[in-house]
Amino acid sequence: MAKNIMEYETVDLDEESKSVVILDQTKLPGKAELIKLHTAKEIWDAIYLLKVRGAPAIGVAAAFGIYVLAGQAAEKETDFDSFYKEFKEQKDYLDSARPTAVNLSWALNRMDRVCRKAHEEGKSIAQIVEILGREAREIKGEDIRVCKAIGENGLSLLKPGDGILTHCNAGQLATCKYGTATAPIYLGQERGYGFHVFADETRPLLQGARLTAYELHSSGVDVTLICDNMSAMVMRNGWVNAVFVGCDRVAANGDVANKIGTSVVATVAKRYGVPFYVCAPTSTIDLNTPSGNEIKIEQRPEKEVTEMWYKEPMAPAGVKVFNPAFDVTDNELITAIITEHGIARAPFAESLKEMKNSQAL
């Protein structure tokens, strides 16, 4: 019997082959294929080409990736300075794959700190690599615990039978389990809440159609797929009681960067009085970024709009294309930001800072 998609590990580590193992999301929903990544280029490509995607999953993949690469460096370098020079070069290279998602740099910087601390404690290079492996596995374990906690906090805002709209994929396929925006849905499903979910298809890469609708449907959730431009109709009809989305970066003032189209959904939700909730691990809160204006937005290839998913190009040859991967949702459109440590509300500059500070204690 074929495995249900929810039984696959999104990101894993194969110690025997010293490789990062990912579920190739570019092949879904047609084919569930696990691929092994051994080199820095393979790991970078997997992140950039969205074979692994979703801020938490990217962070886990990066942590496993730099651990694998550190092991390779340890086989060549006998002194720490030479080892760390290569480690830092590989870290910076992986960090360049996707600039908007803060979890990528967060995980790599965390691994960097662990590496330097172990050296300061007099550990050998072999011991440092072993410590890096433990830290990478802990990052994955934390992701699972964080997502479940976000789910519990999000579920407290819902009631049985609610209609929920979500955009892009902030589901299990974007994390290691539960997802962020889908975590309340999955916990509610386990507890008989009977939610009905509307999933935006999410142009141009169709993460909502290919991934969110796929995993929710596979889990038995009552899900309806809609085009992005149908969100206003389902909200106007009164079919949506709450919007839940994930995010890739939260600025200090509560502006959030998420998949392109999120700000449109937030604007429509404001118009129809539907609560708009952002589900964000505290690792995505970036207090060093004052507002959404300072968030670097990744630009994607033109062919994603003009050619991808079509047998023939569906736009005039040579036409100019604007293809940002993300947009910024202004904090005034956000009802609350749900984290593993609680629910932040306006004024976000105060609530987010307090949440991050309490986490550091």
N, C-alpha and C positions, 0 to 999 in steps of 0.2 A: 504494500500500500504506500502511495506517495506521501511524503511528509507534508503536513500543513506548514504554510510559510512562517507561522508563529513559532514553530519548533526549531527554526534555524537561528544560529548565533549571528547577529549582525556583524560583530567584530570579535575576533578571537586571536589567540596566540598558539602557535604550534612550536613547542620547545624542541621537538625532535628534529624538525627541519629548519628551526630558527627562522621562522617567517610569520608575518602577519596574515591572518586568514580573514577575508571579508566576503560577505554576500554581495555579489556584483549587482547593484541596484539599477544599472542601465539595462539589464536583461529582463527585469521584472515588468509586467507579471507573466510574460511568456515562458521564462525559464529561470529556475532557481539554480544559480551556479556559484559555487565557492571558488575563490581564486587565492593563491598564495603570493605574497609580496616579499621579495628578498632584498631588493636594492633600493637606494634612495630615490632613483628615478621612477621605479615602479610604485613606490608609496606616494610620491608627489603626484604622479599621473592619476592614481586612484582617487586622490582627494580632489584634484583640479577637475577631472572628468566626471566627477560625481558618482564614481563606482561605490564609494562610501560617502555618505552625505548626512546632513543633520548635525548641528553644532556639537551635541554630546558625543555622537559616534565618531565625528572627526577628531575630537580631543582624545578619545580612547585609542583610535587608530594611530594618531601621532605619538602617543606615549608608548604603545607597543613598537611603533616604527623606530623611534630613536633608541629604544632598548636593543632592538635587533641590530641596528647600525653600530651601536656602542660595542656590542659583542664582536662585530667584524673588525672594528678599530682596535680592540684589545688583542686581536690575533696578530696585528702588525706592529703596534707601538708598545714599547717596553717602559717608557717613562711617562709620567702623568701629563707633562706639558704637551708632548706630542699627541697623546691620546685625547686630551681635552681640546686641543686645536682642531682636530678632526671632528670631535663630538660637536663643537660649537658651529663649525661650518655646515655640518649635516642638519643641525637644529635650525639654523637660519634658513637653509634651503627649504626644508619642509614647511617652515613658517610662511614662506612666500606663496604657497599654493593657493590660499584663499584668504584675502585680507580682511573681509568683513566679520567673519565668525570668530569671536574672541576666544572661544574654547580651544582653538588650535594653538594660539600663542600661550594661553593660560596653561595648558597641559605641558607644552614644551618648556616653558619657563619653570614650571614646577619640577620637571625632571632635571633641568639644569641646576636648580638649587640643591636638589638631592645629591647630584653628582659632586658638586663643589663641597657640600657639607661632609660627605663621606671622605673626600680627600683630606679635608681639614682634620678629620678624626683619625687620620693615619691609615685608612683602609688601602689595601692593594687594588690594582686595576681590576683584577678578577673579582674581588669583593665588591667593588663599585658597580660592576656590571650586574652582579647578583642582586644588589640593593636596588638598582634601577628596574630590574625585572619585577621585584616585589612591589615597587611603587606603581608601576604600570598596571599590574593586576589589581592593586588597591583602587586606582582611578576607575577601573571598570566596575569594581564592586560598589564604590561610592555612587556611580551613575545609577545603578539599579535602585539603591536605597533612596537616592534623591528623587528619582522619578516616582517612586511609590509615595513618598511624602508629599510631593506636588499633587499627586492624584487624590490623596486624602484631603488636602486643603481645598482643592478645587471642587471635590464632591460636596463639601460643606455648603457650597453656594448653589447647589442644584436640588431639584426635587424629582421624585419618580415621574416618568412620563414626559420630561422636558424634551424640547427640540433644541438641538445644538448644531451650530454651523462651525466648520473648521476650514482652514485654508492651508494649502501646501501639504507637507507631511511632517508633522511633529509627533509621529507615532513610534511604535516599537522599532521600525526600520531606521529611524533617525537616532536611536539610542541603543542601549543594550537590553532594555526590557521596559515595558509599559508605555514608553514615550513620555512627552511632557504634556502637550495639549490633549493627547488622547488618554492620559493616565486616569483622569476622572471618569472617562467613558468606560474604560476596561474594568475599573473597580466597581462602577455602577452596574455593569453587565454581570459581574460575578455576584452582585447582591440583589439582582432582580429589579433594577430601576426602570428598565424598559425604555431607554432613551431612543429617540429617532435622530439620526445624524445626517446633516447635509454636508457633503464634501465638495468643495470647489475643485474643478479639474486642475487649475493652476497652470495657465499658459506661461511661457512657451514649452516648458519641460514636462508638464503634465504630472507632477508629483502627486497631486491629489487624486487623479484618475488612476495612475499606474500603481501607486503605493498606498495612499490612505484608504481609498475605496477597497483596494485589494485586501489589505490586512484587516480592516473592520469587517468586511464581508466574510472573510475566512474565519473570523472569531465569532460569527453569529450575530453581530451587531446589526440592527435595522438601519441601513445606510442607503441614502439616495445620492447619486452623483449628479452635480449640476455644473453648467458652464459658469465661468467667473462672472459673466454679466447677468446672471440670474439671481444673485444674492439679494438684490433689492426686492424682487418679486416675492421670494419666500419670506422675507422679513415683513414686508407690507401685508402679506396674507396672515401674519400672526403665527407662523409655523416655527419660529425660532425664538427660544427663551433666553439664549445666551450664545455668545461667540467665544470660542476658545482657540487661541493660536499660540504657536511657539515663538521663539525669537533667537536671533544670532548675536545680538549685542544690545544691552540696555545702557543708555547714557545716564550720567549722574542726575539729570533732571527728569528722567522717566521717559524720554523719547526712546523708541525701540526700532531697531533695524530687523526686518524680517523679509521673507520672500516677497518679491514684487507682487503688488496687488493687495497686500495686507492693509495699507493705508486706505484703499478704496473701501474695503469691507468695514473698517473702523468708522469711516465717514458715513456710510450707509446705516450702520448700527446706531450711530448717534442720532441720525435723522428719525429713526423709528423707535428710539427709546429702548434698544436692546443692549444689555450689559456686554461690554467688550473686555474680555480677560486675556492677559498675556501670561503664559506659563513659562517661567524662566528659572533655571538653576542659578543660585547666587554666583556661580562661576562666570555667568554671562553678564553680570553687572559690572560695568567698567566706570568706576568713579573718576578715573583720569580723563574720561571723555565728557566734557561739560554738557553737550547737547547733541542731538542728531545731526546738526550741521557739520560736526567734526568727524563723523563716521565715514570712512572711505568705502564707497560703494563699488563693488566689483562689476566690471563690464564683461559681458559674455559674447561669444562669437555670433556674427550676424546670421549664420546658417541655422542657428537654433530657431529663429523666427521664420526664415524664408523656406527652408528645406526639410528640416527634421520632421519625421513622422509622415512625410508626403512621398509618394512615388515620383512625383515631379515637382520642381520648384513652384511655389504658390504665390510668388511675388515677381514683379518685373525685374529682369536682370539689371544689376547696377543700382537699384534703388537704395537710398540710405536707410540704415536700420539703427535704432536706439534700443539696446538690449541690456538694461541694468538688471543684475540678479536680485537686488533687494530694493526696498524703499523704506523710508523712515515714517513711522506713525507718531504724530505729535502727542505728547503726554496728555493733552486736554481731551483727547478722544478715548483715553484708556480708563476704564472703570477701576481696575485693580491689576496689580502684577503679583502673580501667585508663585511663591518660591517654596523650597523645602522647609524653610524656617518660618513661614507664615505668609500673610497676605499684606502687601504694601499698597497703600492708597495715597491719594494726593494730600498734602504736597509731597511729591515723590522725592524731591531733593533731600527732604528730611527723613522720610520713612526708609528710603533705600540706604542712605548713609548709616542710619541706626541699625538696619538689618546686617549690613556688611561689618560694622564694628562689633556687633554682638557675636557674629560668626567667628571673628578673630580672637575673641576672649577664650 
